[in-house]
Amino acid sequence: MKKYGISLLLFILLVVPGCGFAEKVGNSVNFAADTASYMQTLTEFGQEMDTLAESAATDPQVRQALTDRLLALKEQIVQYADLQVPEYAADLHQSIVGYNETLQQGLDQAITNLEEGKAAFESTGIPDTINKINELLNQLTQLIPQ
């Protein structure tokens, strides 16, 4: 019986630290996937925003769809800030969160512009901010262990 107790204790001591390693790897994989998805969303929005703004200027349905998309993008920004970040990416993630705050202000301004019938992205700084975030996200993806 003593052998089984020692064997069980040894097994627990070997497996429990391994679980922490597996959890760290899992967090890194989740972070990488979430970052890639977020990056794709921003890239697509950056590519489509001028066309959307032109259509929104003349079509109330497109204007509402653009407003909804801006609100959805704001929600994704909040979700990205709440990600569980691996240690190796903490500084860059914090920089992205800072740019995200600027992006949220630009999105708020774009929504106000739409409501007032102005050009949606005039004086919002959104294109520059998206480019800066994408640069940081590219740096993050280079840091992610393969």
C-alpha positions in Angstrom: 0.0 0.0 0.0 2.9 2.3 0.8 4.2 1.8 -2.8 0.9 2.9 -4.3 0.9 6.0 -2.1 4.4 7.0 -3.1 3.7 6.2 -6.7 0.5 8.4 -6.6 2.5 11.2 -4.9 5.2 11.0 -7.5 2.7 11.0 -10.3 1.0 14.1 -8.9 4.3 15.9 -8.5 5.2 15.2 -12.1 1.8 15.9 -13.7 0.8 19.1 -11.8 3.7 21.2 -13.0 3.1 19.9 -16.5 -0.4 21.2 -16.3 0.9 24.8 -15.8 3.1 24.4 -18.8 0.2 23.1 -20.9 -1.9 26.1 -19.7 0.8 28.5 -20.7 1.0 27.0 -24.2 -2.8 27.0 -24.4 -2.9 30.7 -23.5 -0.2 31.5 -26.1 -2.2 29.6 -28.8 -5.4 31.4 -27.8 -3.7 34.8 -27.7 -2.1 34.1 -31.2 -5.5 33.1 -32.7 -7.3 36.1 -31.1 -4.6 38.5 -32.2 -4.7 37.2 -35.8 -8.5 37.5 -35.8 -8.4 41.0 -34.4 -5.7 42.0 -36.9 -7.8 40.6 -39.8 -10.8 42.6 -38.6 -8.9 45.9 -38.5 -7.2 45.3 -41.9 -10.6 44.5 -43.6 -12.2 47.6 -42.0 -9.3 49.8 -43.0 -9.6 48.6 -46.6 -13.4 49.1 -46.8 -13.9 52.3 -44.8 -13.5 54.8 -47.6 -16.0 52.9 -49.8 -18.4 52.5 -46.9 -18.2 56.2 -46.1 -18.9 57.2 -49.7 -22.0 55.0 -49.8 -23.1 56.1 -46.3 -23.2 59.7 -47.5 -26.1 59.0 -49.8 -27.8 55.9 -48.5 -29.5 55.9 -45.1 -29.4 52.1 -44.9 -25.7 52.0 -45.6 -25.2 54.8 -43.0 -27.0 52.6 -40.4 -25.0 49.5 -41.4 -21.8 51.5 -41.0 -22.9 52.8 -37.6 -23.6 49.2 -36.5 -20.2 48.1 -37.8 -18.4 50.9 -36.0 -20.2 49.9 -32.8 -19.2 46.2 -33.3 -15.6 47.3 -33.9 -15.7 49.2 -30.6 -16.9 46.0 -28.9 -14.0 44.0 -30.4 -11.6 46.6 -29.2 -12.9 46.1 -25.6 -12.7 42.3 -26.0 -9.1 42.5 -27.2 -8.1 44.6 -24.2 -9.4 41.8 -21.9 -7.3 39.0 -23.5 -5.1 36.9 -21.3 -1.6 37.9 -22.5 1.5 35.8 -22.3 4.5 37.4 -20.6 6.5 37.8 -23.8 3.8 40.0 -25.4 2.7 42.1 -22.4 4.5 45.4 -23.4 3.4 45.3 -27.0 -0.2 44.3 -25.9 -0.2 47.4 -23.6 0.9 49.6 -26.5 -1.9 48.2 -28.7 -4.4 48.9 -25.9 -3.2 52.5 -25.8 -3.8 52.8 -29.6 -7.1 51.1 -29.2 -8.2 53.9 -26.9 -7.3 56.4 -29.6 -9.1 54.2 -32.1 -12.2 54.2 -29.9 -12.2 58.0 -29.8 -12.0 58.1 -33.6 -14.9 55.6 -33.9 -17.0 57.8 -31.5 -16.2 60.8 -33.7 -17.1 58.8 -36.9 -20.4 57.9 -35.3 -21.1 61.5 -34.4 -20.1 62.6 -38.0 -22.6 60.0 -39.4 -25.3 61.3 -37.2 -24.6 64.9 -38.2 -24.5 64.0 -41.9 -20.8 64.8 -42.2 -18.1 62.7 -43.9 -17.8 59.7 -41.6 -14.1 59.6 -41.2 -13.2 63.2 -41.5 -10.8 64.3 -38.7 -11.0 61.0 -36.9 -7.4 59.8 -37.3 -8.7 56.2 -37.8 -6.6 55.2 -40.8 -3.3 56.2 -39.1 -4.3 54.5 -35.8 -5.2 51.3 -37.6 -1.9 51.3 -39.4 0.0 51.8 -36.1 -2.0 49.0 -34.4 -1.3 46.7 -37.4 2.4 47.4 -37.1 2.4 46.4 -33.5 0.3 43.4 -34.2 2.8 42.3 -36.8 5.5 42.6 -34.2 3.4 40.5 -31.8 3.0 37.7 -34.4 6.8 37.6 -34.8 7.2 37.2 -31.1 4.7 34.3 -30.8 6.6 31.0 -30.3 6.1 28.6 -33.1 
